[in-house]
Amino acid sequence: MNGRILVLSIAAGLIGGAFSGYLRPTSVQAQSQPPKEIRAQRFTLVNQEGVALGSFSFDNSGRPQIVLRDRSGHEVWSASVRTGDSSKRFDNK
């Protein structure tokens, strides 16, 4: 009886191995080249603890802005563009 179980186990393993190439899901591959453009309305920079320390976004008027924060979440530096003006505004807080 033990011999039969051994032969059946080996046969089942061989059959299962033969069909595994056909039944297994396709493996995932990494992208061959990174995307040339990433689009978003906001990018947030976080530290290892998940605390937001900076952002690239738009203010309420739709103007682009960059904001840097300390570990407590307080704004320490920002830059934005004034409406109708090509000059930039930098705030060092």
Secondary structure, 3 states (H helix, E strand, C coil): CHHHHHHHHHHHHHHHHHHHHHHCCCCCCCCCCCCCCCCCCCEEEECCCCCEEEEEEECCCCCEEEEEECCCCCEEEEEEECCCCCCEEEEEC
